[in-house]
């Protein structure tokens, strides 16, 4: 009887541990989704303060189509120029997948005179974006 009782306790302990881990993973994904939502909201209005808060100090932002990798300081310095480009635009996004701290997003940038479909990835650690890359996947957002 004692052996059976130990097995039941071990199974319960294992089940509780697994449930706790699953809850932590779900919470982390929810946090990453919220952070990505904040990113696009701040990007749309060129909010330098919010964008700076979302980025880790050592972040690297890779703009594949331009062949550019920016530091946090370089990215924040470019926000004033972006503000003019994004005036009157809309940004729609959907998360395609999120695993191991990396979230892949498809984003439609609807500018007043054109639109563009992008694939963007975000590495997130401690509620900060530590790396990001972006590449065009279509010259329009048809079918988004």
SVG drawing of the C-alpha trace seen along z (x, -y; Angstrom):
<svg xmlns="http://www.w3.org/2000/svg" viewBox="-8 -64 32 66">
<polyline fill="none" stroke="black" stroke-width="0.4" points="0.0,0.0 2.9,-2.4 4.4,-1.8 1.1,-2.6 0.6,-5.7 4.2,-6.9 3.4,-6.3 0.2,-8.4 2.1,-11.2 4.8,-11.1 2.2,-11.2 0.4,-14.1 3.7,-15.9 4.7,-15.4 1.3,-16.5 1.4,-19.7 4.9,-20.4 3.8,-19.9 0.8,-22.1 2.9,-24.9 5.3,-24.8 2.5,-24.9 1.0,-27.9 4.3,-29.7 4.8,-29.0 1.2,-30.2 1.8,-33.4 5.1,-34.1 3.4,-33.7 0.6,-36.0 3.2,-38.6 5.1,-38.3 1.8,-38.8 1.1,-41.9 4.6,-43.2 4.3,-42.7 0.9,-44.5 2.5,-47.4 5.4,-47.4 3.0,-47.9 0.9,-50.5 4.1,-52.5 5.5,-52.1 2.3,-53.4 2.5,-56.7 6.4,-56.8 6.4,-56.9 10.1,-57.1 9.7,-56.7 7.5,-53.5 9.7,-52.0 12.8,-52.7 11.2,-51.0 10.3,-47.9 13.9,-47.4 16.8,-45.9 19.8,-48.1 21.8,-45.6 19.1,-44.9 20.0,-44.3 17.3,-45.2 17.9,-43.7 16.2,-45.2 16.9,-42.5 15.6,-44.3 17.9,-47.3 20.9,-45.2 21.0,-47.2 21.5,-46.2 20.7,-48.9 21.5,-49.3 18.9,-50.6 20.3,-54.1 20.4,-54.0 16.8,-52.7 15.5,-55.4 17.3,-58.1 15.5,-56.9 12.0,-57.2 11.7,-60.9 12.1,-60.0 9.7,-57.1 7.1,-59.4 6.7,-61.2 6.5,-57.9 3.9,-56.4 1.6,-59.5 -1.9,-58.4 -0.9,-54.7 -2.3,-51.6 -0.4,-48.5 -2.2,-45.2 -0.4,-42.2 -1.0,-38.6 1.3,-36.3 2.2,-33.2 4.1,-31.3 5.8,-31.8 8.3,-29.4 11.5,-29.4 11.3,-33.2 11.0,-34.0 7.8,-35.3 7.2,-35.4 4.7,-37.9 3.2,-38.8 2.5,-42.5 0.7,-44.5 1.8,-48.1 -1.0,-50.1 0.6,-53.4 -1.6,-56.0 -0.2,-55.3 0.8,-51.7 1.0,-48.7 3.5,-46.0 3.4,-42.6 6.3,-41.9 7.5,-38.9 9.0,-40.0 10.6,-38.1 11.1,-39.2 13.3,-37.6 12.1,-38.5 13.8,-38.1 12.6,-39.6 9.8,-41.6 12.3,-43.3 12.9,-42.8 16.5,-41.6 16.5,-41.0 14.3,-41.8 14.4,-41.1 12.1,-42.2 11.8,-41.2 9.2,-41.9 7.2,-38.9 4.9,-40.7 4.5,-44.1 0.9,-44.3 -1.3,-43.0 -3.8,-41.1 -5.1,-38.2 -3.9,-39.4"/>
</svg>
